[in-house]
Amino acid sequence: MIAFRERYKSLFDKVAFVVRMLMRKKPLRSEGGAKPPGLVLLQIDGLSRNQLHAALRNGRMPCISRLVDNEEYSMQSLYSGLPSSTPSVQGELFYGRKGLVPAFGYRNSQSGKIVSLFNFAEAHRKEREACGSSPHLLENGSSYSNIFTGGAKRSAFCFSKPGGSFRFTPFSLTPTVAVQVISYVLDTVFLIARVAVLVGIEILLALIDFMRGVLTHHNFWKEMSFIPARIGVCIVLRELVVKAVIRDIHRGSPIIHANFLGYDEQAHRRGPSSRFAHWTLQGIDDVIHRIWDRTQTVSRRNYRLIIYSDHGQEPTVPFDSINRMTLDAAVERACAQHGIIVDKLITRNFSMQLRRALLMRRKIPFFPDPQKREEGAHIPPDSRKRAETLGIAALGPVAHVYLPEATDFAAKLAVAQTLAVDYHAPAILLRDRRKRIIAVTAGGLLQMPDQVTQLVGDNHPFVNRVGKDILDMVTHREAGDLVLFGWKAGVDKPVTYSIENGSHAGFAPDETHAFCLSSPGIKLPAVDAIRPFDMRKSIMGYFSPLPKRIIRRAGACGSKQVAGVARSDTLRIMTYNVHSCIGLDRRVAPERIAAVIEHYQPHIVALQELDANREQTGWVDQARDIAKKVSMHHHFHPSYGLVEEAQFGNAVMSILPVTCVKKGALPRERTAEPRGVLWVKVETSLGFVNVFTTHFGLTRRERRKQVESLVGDEWLKQVSAGEPTIVCGDFNATPESVVYRKMHARYASAMNAPGHKRITRSWLGVMHLDHLFYSGVLKVAHVMVPHNHLTRRASDHYPVIVDLVQAR
């Protein structure tokens, strides 16, 4: 059943069918025949690591659970930096610019207007500002549903480039227009049908949410406006983006970035831990599964996957509900109380809710345009009067207050103290006459960064990093004279300056604590928490790796290697029956075996069932081909077949110096297939190690003769006493068999190593037929039989991988 599914899965793939019909392009191949690298970055907007763990515990995200448990994806904390918002993170990730903006909303230093990055022109201006000499991360790639395009060749639903190129423009079209139309319609019909079902479910949930909002005395018309916006962002936009990503994967786009906004939208609306927000995560998880599955089935690029969030959210209480007045009114009163004359008030209170409908409006006209109602509101006709104006840009738990230019430091400090004491603003930061940063709280003044611990608390996950970022944020050239934060250490529930139940942009623990889930092969720094800039460097390194020979030489000397190859005192060995490189889908693909070896980076590989110059596998010398792909030395022993003719046998490969000691046959029944043994000696950091690899016969009587020969005078008894020895291969025998017991009586078994009992069975996940035995001078540090997307289709056996160390 597994083999049937793997073989015929692509025949019924509607997207692959459409792309095949619309595109005529040979598969991309790099030098040596290996597939070129590709990367898909999926951003879950607004999901903190704590909320991710809560969703995993509740079974909301089964795909991510499988990636961590079965596919060896690594999870790391990601520190968002400040402000903890999407444009700041994407500016750092896409362009290498830390602190690109002081907030999502601020006063434009050129025009004097209060703007936000929901303004398409402002987002475009900021992106031009970020485009410096550094390479653009998404150059020649794709960007969907982001603030910035990242220099992508194709983009859609991005605020800095709202029009975009969402329509599928193939590389080359078939000459028949009718075929193009039919293919496109087929693809679109599947999309419409899926969206229709999901929209029906979402409308029901939205109506329930609407009734709850009305019953809790929320504004009726505002609640009504959330229904189309919720459907648009959580369903329609998500499905359109997925469609574009999958098509780009089939195109062979080198790098693709997509941002999924549904959780962040719901978390702003109902809170980050609300059931509605976590319900949205189920849909996002399904999307991730569809995209991940596509990266494993296409053949144009060797795609890796990074799933990350840009920031988290904190449950918040609105400033208005605490003080019975808006922030604008509170700031005006505080200014009046201290004699600051204000001729005009420029204020913009930005809320995330409904704003993302702007992206949908560009494609779907009936969605509301909240920006249209507010653009130009309260903007002074003459920017020369800026000196007499009071500007306020508030978004979530961060507000920038721009006082009249004539205001001295004493007046600014007095206003800040009034807001902190009388209006319960948790923390207000400002610059003094010497350009030092002072934090004003109800409990007194704090000097930054010396007293940052008192501001953020000892238990903040990033207490050693957040201090510098606070200073950079407050001293940004477009930051306000007063920067109001909605949280400080000791505050139970943060304050938001917008009307919402979940917020971000400040330095609270969950706001700044995001996550990064990376595919094996993406080398992220081994630190407690990475930054977006660290992700950027790792991605650049993935597309521009060191030459293999350099990596191999470093590995032989004991340096850290890709995918966790151990330290210099550890030897990693893999034994693998490759079934003539014929996978469960009946494809002959030595490159898949090479991909497994490349992924796990063993020092020594023992392979069984290799073909050489056989018609059924395309006349390829598989041992030589695989060794070339993985840059290893190799020795091949044909169990049968004449030299220069069709052969079949076993091989040992290694990145370390290896010498062949002996090759030979094992006893067999008259009509049985010939079997053999290959004995090599490898120079390792543990000294010289003897490695034997074999493949026993199919009958019980035959295997008993073969094991007696292997442990007898002809083979294992020839090993010098005390030399480390490893015997591995496909014994066609279970741990309950006589063969296994005879081997285990003389050598320790990796399958019996303490603490390593629960491992996947090596033959189709049904039986343990592949074993590794070792002498007493060695000890098992780790053993695994990986069952994942790499090993599932490559052969009918799974590799057995063992890390060995010197016994103490």
N, C-alpha and C positions, 0 to 999 in steps of 0.2 A: 504493500500500500504506500509506504514511504517512497519507494523507488518510482512508482507510477506517478505520484504527486509531483515529485521533483522533475520527472522527465517531461510531463505534459503541461506543467503550470504555465509556461510562457506562451503556449499555443492559444490559451484562452484569455490572454492579457489584453484588455481593450486598449489601454494606453500604448503598449508596445506595438499593437496592430496599427493604430493611427499614426504613430511616429514612423513606422516602416513605410506606410503608404505615402506620407508627406515628405520624407527625407531620403535623399540618396547620397550617402556619404560613407566612405569606408571606415571601419572601426579605428579609433585612435590607437596608435602603438608607439611606444618609445623604443629606444635602442635596446636590442636584446630581446624584443618581443614581449616584454612585460607591459602591463597596462599603466598608463600615466596616472599620477595621483589626482584625486579629487576630494573635495571637502564640502559637506553640508552643515551649516550652522543653524540651529533652531533655537530661537529665543522665546522663552515663556515669560512674558512681561509681568513683572511685579510679584513673582513667587519667591518668597524667602525660603531658606533651607529648612527652617523649622516647619513651615507649612508644607513643604515637600514631604518631609518625614511623616507628618500627620496624614497626608494623602496616601502615602505608601502603606502606612499601618492600616488604614481603612479600606485598602484595596481599590482605591480610585485610579491608580496608575499602574496597571499590570505590565504594560510594555516596559516601562522604566525599571520595574522590579526585575524583569527577565534580563534586561541588558546588564544590570549590576550582578545578578546571581549567576547567569549562564554565559553571558557574552564577554565577561571580564572588563566591562566598562568601569572606569575609576571615577569616584566621586570626590570632589574637593570643594572646600568653601571658597567663595569668591567675595572679596571686599570691593564694593561698588565705587568707593571714593565718594567725594562730595562735589556737588550735590548728588544725592542718591536718586538719580533720575535717568531716563533713557537717553536724552541727548548728550549728557555728560559721559555716560558709559560708551555710547556709540562713537562719540568724538575721539575717545581714548583708544577704542578698539579699531576703528576704521582708519584713523589718521594719525594715531600716536600723540594726540593733543590732550593732556590732562587738564581738567578744569576749563574746558572750552567755554562754558556758560556758568554764570553764578547761580542760576535757577532756571526753571522752565519759563518764568515770566520775569521781566526786568525792564529797565529803562535803556533804550537804545542810545548809546553815547554819541551818535552822529545826529540823529533827528530829535532827540529829547522825548520821544514818544514812549509810552509804556506799551511794550509788545510781548508777545509770547511766541513760542515755536509752533503753535497752531497756525500762526500766520505764515503762509507759504513763502512770501517774499523774505521774511526774517529768517526762516529756516534755510532758504537758499543763500542768503548773505552769510550766515554762520558757516555754512558748508564751504563757501568760497574762502572764508577766513581760515578754515582748518586745512585747506588744500595747500600744503607747503611743499617742501622738498621730499618729505617722507613718502614712500610708495603707498598708494591707496590699497587697502586690504582686498577689496572686492573688484579690483581692476580685471576686466575681461570676464567677470562673473555676473551674478544676478542678485538683486536686492528687492525684497518685497515687504511692504507694511512696516517700514522703518521711518525714523525721523530723517536720517541722511541716507544717501544712496551708496556711500562708500566707494565712489568712483566706478560703480558697476556699469557694464555694457548694457544690461537690460534691467529696468526697474519699473515698479508699479506700486501705487498706494504709498508713496513716500512723500512726506511734507515738503522736503526740499526740491522735489521734482514731481509735482502732483499728477501731471499727465501720464508720463511713463510709457512703457512699451509692453503693455500687458498682452496684446494680441500676439498670437503665435505666428511668427514669421519664419518659416523653415529655411534651411540653408539652400535647398534647391527643390523646386516643385516638379511634380510629374506634369507632362504636357497636357493631360486631360483634365480640364477644369471640373468636370462632373465628378471625377474620382476625388479631387480635393474637397469639394463641397460635401460629398457623402461621408468621407472620412471625418471631416470636422463636425458634421451633424451627429454622427454616431458618438463621438466623444462628448459632445455637448449634451446629448440626451441622457447619458449616464450621470453627468453632473447635475442636471436639472432634477432628475428623479431623486437622487440622493439628497439634494438640498431641500426638495419639497417635503420629504419625510422628516428631515431634521427640523425644518421650520415649523411643521405642525406640532412637534414635541415642544419646541422652544416657545411657541405661542401659548401653549397651555401653561408652561411654567411661568412665562411672563405675566399672564393674567393672574395667576396665584400671587406672584410678587406684587402686582399692581394692587390687588385687593388688600394685601397686608399693608402696603404703603398708605392707602386711603384710610384704613381702619386705625392706623397710628398717626392720623392727622397730618399726613404730608399733602402737599399741594396737588389737587386732582389733575390739572392740566400738565403739570411737570411729570407726574407719574405716567400719564398717557404718552408723553413724548419719549419715555424710556423704552417703550415696547418696540417701535421700529428700529431705534438705535441698537437695542440689545440684539435683536434678530440680525441686523446688518453686521455688527461687529463680531458677535459670537458664532454665527453660522455662515452667512453669505460671504463675508470677507475671508473667513478662515478657509472655506472650500475653494474660493477662487485662488487663494494663495497656494493651497496644496496642489491644485491643478497646475499652476505655473511651475512649482518646484519639481513635480514629477516629470513634466515635459522637459525641463532643463536637465534633469538627470539623464533622460534618454538622449538629449542633444549631446551630452558630454561636456556640459559647462564645468569649468575647473573649480569654481567656488560659488556656493549659493548660500544666501542668508535670508531667513524668513523670520518674522516676528509675529507671534500669536498673542493677540491683545485681549482675548475673552476673559481670562482670569482677572487681569488687572482691572478691566471694566467692571466686573461684578464685585471685586473686592472694594473698589472705591464706593460702590453703591451700597453694599450690604455688610461690608467688613471682610477682612482677609481670611477669617476662619468660618465664614458663613457657609451654609449648605449649598446655596446657589453658586457661590464662587467655586467650591470644591466639585460641584456637579459639572461645571465648565471644564475642569481639569480632565474629566473622563473623555470628553470630546477631543481635547488637545492630545491626550495620551493615544487615542485611536489614530489621530493624524500622524503622530510620531511613528507609530507602528507601520502605517502605510508607507511612509517615506523611507524608513529603515529597511523594510522589506524590498522596496524598489532599488535601494543602493546595493542590495545583495544579489539581485537578479539581472541587472543590466551588465553589459560586458564592455562598455566603452571606456570606463575609468575604474580605478581601484578606489572607491569612495570610502572615506571615513566620516564619522558623524560626531559633532559636538552639540550637546544640549545644555543650555545654560539659561540662567535668569540674570537680568541686569541689576536688579535690586529686590528688596522685599517691601512689605507694607506693615504698618502698625495700626491696630484699632484705635480710633481717635474720637474725641468729642469736639464739636464745633465751638469756636470762640464765641459765636453769637449766643449759643445756649448758656454759656457760663456767665456772660456779662449783660445779657439782654440788650445788646447793641452790636453793630457791626464793627469790624476793625477800623474802617474809615472814620466812623464817629468817635471811636476811642482815641485814635491818633489826633484828630482835630481838637478834641477836648484837651488832651495833654499838651498840645502845642499852645492852645489859647491860655491854659493855666500858667504857662511859663513865658508868656509874652511873645511868642513867635507869631508874626503876622503872616497870614496866608491869603493871597488874593484869589487863587484858583486851586481846586483839588483835581488832580489827575489820578484816577484810581482804576485798577482792573483787578477784580477778584476772579482768578482763574480756577475753574473746576474741571477735572478730567472727564466727568460724566457728560455725555452727548458730544464731546469735542471730536472724537474719532469718527463720528458720522460725517465729518467734513471730507474724509477720504472716500467714503462711499458716495457722497454727493457728486463727486467728480465723475463717477461712473454711473450712478443710479440717481436720477434727478429728484425723486420724491422724498429722499431723506432730508431731514431738517438741517438748516445751516445756522447754528448758534453764533458763529463768528460774525455773520452778516448783521446781526442785531447790535453787536457791540463794537465793531470796527469804527473807529472815529469818535466813539463816545468819550466825552470829557477831554478831548485833545485840544490844547490851546491853539488858537489860530495863528499865533505868532510865537515861535520857539524862543524869541529873544526875551520873552517874559518868564523864562524858566526860573530866574532867580526868585520870583515871588510865588512860585507854585510849590505845592506839596504833592509828591508822587508816591503812590503805594502800588506795589505789584505783589500780590499774595497768591500763593499756590500751596495747598496742603499745609504742612507744618512749618513752612518757611515764608516769610514776608520781607520784602525789601522796602524800606521807607526812605524816600528821597526828600530831605528837608530843604528849605530855601537856602541858597548858597551863602547868604550872610549869617547864617546860624553859627554861633561859636560853640566850642567844645562843651563849655559849662551848660549851655542850654540843651545840647544834645543829650548829655548825661542826665540832666533833670527829666527830660521827656522819657528817656529809657527807664529811669527809676520809677516814674509814675506808671508806666505801662506794666512794669514788673510787679509792683506792689498793689496798685489799685485795680488793675485790669487782668491780673493773673497770667501775664505772658511769662512762660517758664524761664526763658533766657534771651537776652538781647545783647548782641555784640556790636561794638563800635571801635573806631580808631581814635586814639588821643592825639595830642599835639605832637608827640614824638613818634607817631605812626605805630605805637604799640597797640595791641588788641586787648580790650577789656570786656569781660562778660558780666553783664548786670543781671542779678537774680534777686528774688525777694529776700534772700538771706544775706546779700551783700555783693561786693565786687570781687571778681577773680581775674588774675593776670594770666594771659595766654602767651605761650603754651605751658608756662610753669605749673599752673594749677588746673591743667586740663583734666586730671583724674577726678578732681572734685566736681567738675562739670559733667563728665560722662560716666563716672563710677568705675570702681576697680574691676567689676565683673563684665565690663563691656568687652566683647570678643576682639575688638580692634583698638584697644585703648592706646597702644603704642603707635598707631598710624593716624588716628583720626585727628590728633592735635594739629599736625602740619596742614592737613586738608581743610580744617576749619579756618586756619589763618589764610590759606590761599583763596578760599571762597569769600571771606570777608574783605580781602584786599583786592579782589578782582576789579578791573577798571569799570565794570558796569554794575558793581554791587551797590547797594543802598548805603546811606549814611548810618542807618540802623538796620541790623539784620535780626529779625525776630525768629527764634526757633521754638517749636512747640513741645520740646522735651528736654529734660535734663535729668540727671541722676536723682532718684527719689520721687519722681512724678509717676503715679500709677498708670494714668492713661494720657497719652500725648494729646496736645491741643492741635486742631487744624483750623486754619483761617479760611477754609472753604466749607461749604455745606456737603459733607460726605462722612462716611463711617470708616473709611480706610484711607491712609495717606502715606506719602513718602516724599523724600527730597532732603530730609534732615539727617542727623547722625545717631538716631535711636538704634538699638541693637538689631532689630529685625529689618529695619529700613536698609541698613548697610550690609546685611548678611545674606548674600545670594549663594548660588551654587554653580558648579560646572561639572558636567558628566561627559567624559571624553572617551572616545573609541581607543582601543589598543593601537599603538602606533603613533599617537599624538603625545609628544614628550612635553608635558607641563612641568614646571618647577616643583620639586618635592619640598613644599613649604606648607605651613598650616593653612594659609589662605593666599590665593593668587589675586592679582588685579587684572582688569581688562588689558592693560599693557603687556602683562605676562602672556596672556592668551595670544595677543598679536604676535609676539616674538616666536612663540611656539608654532603658530600657523605658518609664519614666514619660513621657519626652519623645516617644517614638513614639506613645503614645496621646493626648498633648496637644501637638501640634506648633504651631509658629508659623503664623499665617495665610500663605497662599501669596504674597500680594502683598508681605509683608515679606521672605519668603525670596527672591522674585524680585528685589526692589529691592536686597537685599544682594548677590545674584549679579551684577547689572548693574554694581555698584561693585567687583566683583572679590573679594568675600569667598569663603571656602570654602563649597561647596555639597554637597548630598547626592550620594552615589555618585561622588564624585571629580571633579566639575567643576573645571577647573583654575584657576590663579591669574589675576590680572587681565591678564596679558600673553598669555593663551591664549584662543583662540576655538574653541569646540566646535560643529561643524556635523554634522547628520545628514541623509542622503538616503535615502528609504524609499519603495518602491513598495508601497502598502497594499492593492492588489487589491480596491478598493471596500469595504475593511474586512471582506471575506469570508475567514474563516480556512480552514485545511485540513479542519476539521470541518464546513464549509459554513455555519457560523453567521455572521450579520452582527453584528459587535461592535466599534463604534468605541472602546469603553472599553478594549479590549485594545491598540489603537494608542496611546491616551492613556497607558496603563500603561507601555508601552515608553518613551515620551518622558519621563514622570515619572521613570522609573528612571535613565535616562542623563543627564537634565538638560542637554540641549544648549542653546546660546544661539540657534541658528538651525536650523530644521527645513524641509527641502524634501520635500514629499509628492507622489507621483504616483498616478494612478488613484483620484481621489476622486469620489464621487457627490454630487449635490445634487438633491433632490426627485425621485428616481427610485423607481418602484414596487418594483423588485427589492430595494431596500435600505431599504424602509419610509418613503419620502418624507422622509428626513432630509438636512439640509444637513451633510454629514460634516465639511467643513472648519471650519464655524462650531462644530459640536458638539465636535470635538476641541480646537479652540483655547480654547473655554470651559472644558473640563475641565482643561487644563494652564495656564490663565491666560496666554495668549500673544496678541499681536497677529497678525493674519493677512491675507493677500491671496490671493484665489482667481481663477484664470483658467480658464474652461471651454473646453476644446478644441472641444467642440460642444455645441449646445443653446441655446435661446433664454432670455432673462431671464425669471425666474419660472416656467420650465418645467424639465423634466428636463435636467440638465447633467452633464458628465463632464470632469474636467480635473485641473490641478495647483495646488498651493498652497505658499506660503512662510509660515512662522510664526516668531515671534521674541519673546524676552523684552526685546529691545532696541528702540529706536526704529527703525522701518522705513518706507520710502517706496517706493511703486510707481513705477517709471520708465517701463516699457513692457510691454504685453501684445500677443501676436500669434500668427499661424498660421505653420506651416512648410509647405513644398511637400509634396504627396502625390500618390499615384496616384489615378486617377479613382474607383475603387471602394474605396479604402482608407479607414480610419478617420482623421478629422482629428487632427492633432497641433499642439501649440503650444509657445510659450516664454513664461516669466514672468521679468521682470527687475526686481529690487528693489535698493534701496540701504539698507544697514544701518549705523547709527552704533555702532561698537564701540570697545573700548579700543585697537584697532590703527588707529583712524581709520575713515573711511567705506569700506565694503567692498561691491563690486558682486557680487550673487548672481544667477545664472541657473539656472533649473531647467527641464528639458524631459523629454519622453518620445518617443523616436523610434519609427518604424514597424516593421513586421514583415518587409518584404522588403529585400533587399540594395540594389536599385536606389533604392528610396525613401529609405533611410537615407543613401545617398551624396548625394542632392539636399539632404537636410535638414542634413547636416553642412556642406555648402558654404554653405548659407544662414546657418547659425549663426555660422560663422567669418568671414562676409563683411561687407559694408558695412552691412547692415541691422541687425546685432546687435553682435557682439563688437568690430568695428572702430570702433564709436561710443564705446567706453570711452576716457576720457582716458588718456593715457600715464602710466604709473607708478602708477595707482590699483590697489589690491589687487582681484583678481577671482577669483571661484569659479564654476565651471560644473559642475553636478551633475545627476544624474537617471538614469533608466533608458534607456540608449542601445540596448538590445537587441543589443549588439555585444560580442564577446569581445575580450580584449587582442590577439588575433592578427588582428583585422579591419582593413579599410581605414579605417573610421570612427574606431576607437581611435587608429590611427597618425596620422591627420590632426589629431585633437585633441591628441595627445601631442607633435606637432611644434611646437605653439604654446604649450602649457601643460604644466606638470609634472603627473604623475598620482600620486594618493595611493597607488594600488596598487603603484607602483614606488618608493615612498619607501625609502631605505636602512634596513635593519634591520627591515622590516615585510613580508617576503615571505610568511610562512606565515600566511595568514588564510583563514577559511572563505569559500567561494564564495557569492555573494549570492543566486542563484536556486536554491532547494531544496538548497543545498549542492552543486550540480552544475556551474554555470557562473558566471563573472563577467559580469553584464550591467549592473550598476549601478556607476557610476564617479563620481569627484570629481576635477576638474582645477582647478589653482590657478596664479596668476601667480607670477613669480619673486620678488616682494617678500615672499612668505610661505614658510613652511617647515613640514613635517609634524613634530609632536612625538610623535603616537601615532595609530594607525589600528586599528580593529577592526570585525569583522563578527560580532556575537554570535549564537551558536546555542545558545539555552537555553530554559527553560520559557516565558519571556515571548514570545520571537520565533518559537518553533517552530510555534505554532498560529495566530498572529495574521494571517499572510499567507503567500503562496507565495514571497515574497522576504524576505531578512533585511536589516535596516538596515545601512548603511555609515556609521560614525561616525569623524570625523577631528578631531583637535586640531591647530590651526594656531597658529604663533607668528610673530613678525616675524623675517625673515631678517637675520642679522647681516652 
